[in-house]
Amino acid sequence: MSDRPAAPSIGFRYYDLLVGGMVAVLLCSNLIGPAKVGTVTLPLIGALSFGVGNLFFPVSYIFGDVLTEVYGYSRARRAIWAGFAGLVFASFMTWVILSMPPSASEPYNTQLQPALEVVFGTTWRIVLASMVAYWLGDFANSYVMAKMKLWTRGRWLWTRTIGSTVIGQGIDSLTFYPIAFAGLWEGETILKVIAFNWTMKVLVEVVMTPLTYAVVGFLKRREGVDVYDRGTSFTPFSLRDEGEPHALR
């Protein structure tokens, strides 16, 4: 790798596609999965129940890892804000659609309206918890990822992907469940759910590490850069394009 910075005006081929994928996964995992509780039976452990949205929500963190590693914190920051804006719009759109009086002249509405309310009519606490937890967790994930890249001088990618997920998903779970369910669930239940979901999300990251390596390597080769966040302002309240793209030989 050369220490020569790449041209600031360099264009990225795949950045916008990754942002789109991240936002899509985020919206789907928040809109489709949270309402359903699934059960799996594991050897020696027995039956375990969990929110099925947690099967796919960690994929958004993998997108965040890839964006931060390849394109830098500031570009990952823009993607996080895009995802947050998508969640806000989806929540507003859901509220508007559910609030519209169904037409009495259409018999199908007698089945559809209650079903929509069951699936998408989450309480304001869950909506708020989801948005706050995502915002805090994703920024923590990206911050740790970028800082560890500087500390490790770009080596040991696995330590960054797993380490950032441990912190980011931990903050996400510690934020979401108390906001959404404090006073409704027993404190012990909340702690058990936090521990289980945090563990499962981190395990997803561990299992997906080889794929993350492959995707990061492919993108760096095709984009021809490797970005380090020396001198980057790590405030989340900015959309500036920062970071030092270094040209790869």
C-alpha positions in Angstrom: 0.0 0.0 0.0 1.2 3.4 -0.9 1.2 6.3 1.5 0.3 8.7 -1.3 -3.2 10.1 -0.9 -5.6 9.4 -3.7 -7.1 12.3 -5.6 -9.9 13.9 -3.5 -12.2 13.9 -6.5 -12.1 10.2 -6.9 -15.5 8.6 -7.6 -16.6 5.4 -6.0 -18.3 2.7 -8.0 -20.2 0.7 -5.3 -20.7 3.2 -2.4 -24.3 4.1 -3.4 -25.3 0.5 -3.9 -24.0 -0.4 -0.4 -26.0 2.5 1.1 -29.1 1.3 -0.7 -28.6 -2.2 0.6 -28.0 -1.0 4.1 -31.1 1.1 4.2 -33.2 -1.8 2.7 -32.0 -4.3 5.3 -32.6 -1.8 8.1 -36.2 -1.0 7.0 -37.1 -4.7 6.4 -35.7 -5.9 9.7 -37.5 -3.1 11.6 -40.8 -3.4 9.8 -41.2 -7.1 9.2 -39.4 -8.9 11.9 -40.0 -7.3 15.4 -43.7 -8.3 15.7 -43.0 -12.0 15.5 -41.4 -14.1 18.2 -39.8 -17.3 16.9 -38.5 -20.4 18.7 -35.6 -22.7 17.9 -34.5 -25.9 19.7 -30.8 -26.3 20.2 -28.9 -29.4 21.4 -28.1 -29.3 25.2 -29.9 -26.0 25.5 -33.4 -26.6 24.6 -36.0 -24.2 23.2 -35.1 -20.5 22.8 -37.4 -17.7 21.9 -36.3 -14.5 20.2 -37.6 -11.7 17.9 -37.1 -13.0 14.4 -36.1 -9.6 13.2 -32.8 -10.2 15.0 -31.9 -12.8 12.4 -31.4 -10.0 9.8 -30.8 -6.8 11.7 -27.1 -7.6 12.3 -26.7 -7.6 8.5 -27.1 -3.8 8.6 -24.1 -3.7 11.0 -22.1 -5.7 8.5 -23.0 -3.1 5.9 -21.8 -0.5 8.3 -18.5 -2.3 8.9 -17.8 -2.6 5.2 -18.7 1.1 4.5 -16.4 2.3 7.3 -13.6 0.0 6.5 -13.6 0.7 2.7 -14.9 4.3 2.5 -14.2 5.7 6.0 -16.2 7.0 8.9 -17.6 10.2 7.2 -19.1 8.2 4.3 -20.5 5.6 6.7 -21.9 8.5 8.7 -23.9 9.7 5.6 -25.2 6.1 5.2 -26.3 6.0 8.9 -28.2 9.3 8.4 -29.8 7.9 5.3 -31.0 4.9 7.2 -32.3 7.0 10.1 -34.2 9.2 7.6 -35.7 6.1 6.1 -36.8 4.9 9.5 -38.4 8.2 10.3 -40.2 8.3 6.9 -41.4 4.7 7.2 -42.7 5.3 10.7 -44.6 8.5 9.5 -45.9 6.7 6.5 -47.2 3.8 8.6 -48.9 6.1 11.0 -50.6 8.0 8.2 -51.8 4.9 6.4 -53.2 3.2 9.6 -54.9 6.5 10.6 -56.8 6.9 7.3 -60.4 5.7 7.7 -60.9 2.6 5.7 -63.6 2.7 3.0 -66.8 1.0 4.2 -67.7 0.2 0.5 -64.8 -2.2 0.3 -65.5 -5.5 2.2 -61.8 -6.5 2.1 -61.0 -3.6 4.4 -62.7 -5.4 7.3 -59.9 -8.0 7.1 -57.1 -5.8 6.0 -57.3 -2.9 8.5 -57.1 -5.1 11.6 -54.2 -7.1 10.1 -52.3 -3.9 9.2 -52.8 -2.6 12.8 -51.5 -5.9 14.3 -48.4 -6.1 12.0 -47.5 -2.5 11.7 -49.3 -0.7 14.5 -46.3 -0.8 17.0 -46.5 1.6 19.9 -44.7 4.9 20.0 -42.3 3.5 22.6 -41.1 0.7 20.2 -40.8 3.2 17.3 -38.8 5.6 19.5 -36.7 2.8 20.9 -35.9 1.5 17.5 -34.8 4.8 16.1 -32.7 5.9 19.1 -31.1 2.4 19.5 -30.2 2.3 15.8 -28.8 5.9 15.8 -26.6 5.3 18.9 -25.6 1.8 18.0 -24.6 2.4 14.4 -22.6 5.5 15.2 -20.8 3.7 18.0 -20.1 0.7 15.7 -18.7 3.0 12.9 -16.6 5.1 15.4 -15.0 2.0 17.0 -14.3 0.5 13.6 -12.6 3.6 12.3 -10.6 4.2 15.5 -9.4 0.6 15.6 -8.3 0.8 12.0 -6.0 3.6 13.0 -4.8 1.8 16.1 -4.1 -1.5 14.2 -2.7 0.4 11.1 -5.2 -1.4 8.9 -4.3 -4.9 10.1 -6.4 -7.6 11.8 -9.7 -6.7 10.2 -11.5 -9.4 12.3 -10.7 -7.5 15.5 -12.4 -4.4 14.1 -15.5 -6.1 12.8 -16.1 -8.1 15.9 -15.0 -5.5 18.4 -17.1 -2.8 16.8 -20.1 -5.1 16.8 -19.6 -6.0 20.5 -19.8 -2.3 21.3 -22.4 -1.2 18.8 -24.9 -4.1 19.3 -24.4 -3.8 23.0 -25.4 -0.1 23.0 -28.3 -0.9 20.6 -29.7 -3.7 22.8 -29.1 -1.8 26.1 -31.0 1.2 24.6 -33.9 -0.5 22.8 -35.3 -2.9 25.4 -35.5 -0.5 28.4 -37.1 2.2 26.3 -39.5 -0.2 24.6 -40.5 -2.4 27.6 -39.5 -0.9 30.9 -42.5 -1.1 33.2 -44.1 -3.7 30.9 -41.6 -6.5 31.4 -39.9 -7.6 34.5 -36.4 -6.2 34.9 -34.9 -9.7 34.9 -36.7 -10.5 31.7 -35.3 -7.4 30.0 -31.8 -8.3 31.1 -32.2 -11.9 29.8 -33.5 -10.7 26.4 -30.7 -8.1 26.1 -28.0 -10.8 26.9 -29.5 -13.3 24.5 -30.0 -10.9 21.6 -26.6 -9.3 22.0 -25.0 -12.7 22.0 -26.8 -13.8 18.9 -26.0 -10.6 17.0 -22.3 -10.9 17.8 -22.3 -14.6 16.8 -23.9 -13.5 13.4 -21.0 -11.1 13.0 -18.4 -13.8 13.8 -20.0 -16.3 11.4 -20.1 -13.7 8.6 -16.5 -12.6 9.1 -15.1 -14.6 6.1 -17.7 -13.1 3.9 -16.9 -9.6 5.2 -13.2 -10.2 4.4 -14.1 -11.2 0.9 -16.4 -8.2 0.3 -13.9 -5.7 1.8 -11.1 -7.1 -0.3 -13.2 -7.0 -3.5 -14.3 -3.5 -2.9 -10.8 -2.2 -2.0 -9.4 -3.7 -5.2 -12.2 -2.4 -7.4 -12.3 1.0 -5.9 -8.5 1.2 -5.8 -8.4 2.9 -2.4 -8.1 2.3 1.3 -9.5 5.1 3.6 -8.0 6.0 7.0 -9.7 8.5 9.2 -6.7 10.6 10.2 -8.0 14.1 10.9 -11.6 13.2 10.6 -14.1 14.9 12.8 -16.0 12.1 14.5 -19.0 14.2 15.3 -22.2 12.4 14.1 -23.7 15.8 13.3 -22.1 16.4 10.0 -22.3 15.3 6.4 -18.8 16.4 5.4 -16.9 14.1 3.1 -13.7 13.4 5.1 -11.0 10.7 5.5 -7.8 10.0 3.7 -8.2 7.8 0.6 -4.9 6.1 0.0 -4.3 4.7 -3.5 -3.7 0.9 -3.7 -1.0 -0.3 -6.0 
